[in-house]
Amino acid sequence: MIKVAIESKLQSVGTSIFSVMSALATAKGAINLSQGFPDFPMDPKLLALVNEAMRSGQNQYAPAPGLLGLREQIASLARETYDAEVDPETEVTVTSGGTEALFCAIAATVREGDEVIVFEPCYDSYVPVIELFGGVPIYVALEFPDYKINWEGVKKRVNSRTKMIILNTPHNPTGTTMSAEDFQELAKIVQGNRILILSDEVYEHIIFDDQEHQSILRHPQLAKRSFVVSSFGKTFHATGWKIGYCIAPEHLSKEFRKIHQFVTFSTSTPFQAAIAAYMQDRSHIKELRHFYQQKRDYFLQLMAKSRFEPLPSSGTYFQLMRYNAISDKPDRAFAEWLTTEKGVAAIPVSVFYHSGEDNKVLRFCFAKENATLEKAAEILIRL
């Protein structure tokens, strides 16, 4: 049989580190604090609503932009949370996860030779999509160890070829958040030009220490040029449902939807219907930050006697830990050793840098049952 060779469009892309570490954790029977998913159950009320939607016959294609009832709930939540006026008909699109929304926003706007500013360490789905459509990623490193943005550094990289700036707050993998001052600096940079913003806010409701999430939607002048992406998977402990959405002005949503209709066309109908009904009660969303802050604080308490150095986590369900007092191994080698020899899986942060910058830091997911965190910490504090 003749093997037909093709030239890869993404030659540097291999298997995701999340898949690699989860597979290694499974093979070795390790406690999986690597991939970001909960190991505790969802709210039975939400499961019952999915069952009800299926039994009532809501099993055929949803409209491509999403069920209007869900889009109305999303718009209502944006108004209540950020004082943002969003048209559910023309400015909200439901997607098959936040990752699809990120893909569609980049695909709709980035062309050959366009430059896109990304902040490192960065979530691994941004750069491959930029490159897939001929764009050029321009890397700006967040300042270690606080992972803050150096806006002077950003200004130096902006030019006539800059098409987009990608933000992520709360930030994966670092758990840091952007401030109101950050958005003031961003506004100065984009004033008077046509630069677009893609704001990845999938952890918007997981923010700690009485902070206020600084969504792009709080800043009307920035929102006019922005795609804002979020995810119900993170908010409702349902990562496997893959239900996300994008809020953008009508002219941007129009182009976004052109791509969306040929990627997934529409997203699971009964899941959308269930979430729309569930969102009529906002209590889960309001309590989420407190729920995960307790998880963060408990994990830090358990790890207090360890030789790991925790770096500040002000959002997401991730905690970075520096291990330079324990080992000189590169972070990927240390993560693999920790999984195979000690039975706890984590993510090496160097994989989120195009240069492989290694600060001897691992990312641990604390979206786990307390018993899981206790078992992991029992091992980690002995290192």
Protein Blocks (a to p, Z undefined) as FASTA:
>chain_A
ZZdddddfblmbccdfklmmmmmmmmnopacfkbgcdfbdcdfklmmmmmmmmmnopabc
cdfkbpfklmmmmmmmmmmmnopacdfklmcccdehjklmmmmmmmmmpcghiacddddd
ddfklmmmmmmnopacdddddddfklpacfklmmmmgcfklmbdcddddddfklpacdfk
lmmmmmmmmgoiacdcdddfklmmmcgehiacddfklmmklmmmcccdddfklmnopakn
opadddddfklmmmmmmmmmmmnopacfklmmmmmmmmmpmklmmmmmmmmmmmmmmmmm
mmmmpmbdcdddfedjbdcddfklmbccdfklmmmmmmmmnopacddfklmpfnlpaehi
acddfbbcfklmmmmmmmmmmZZ
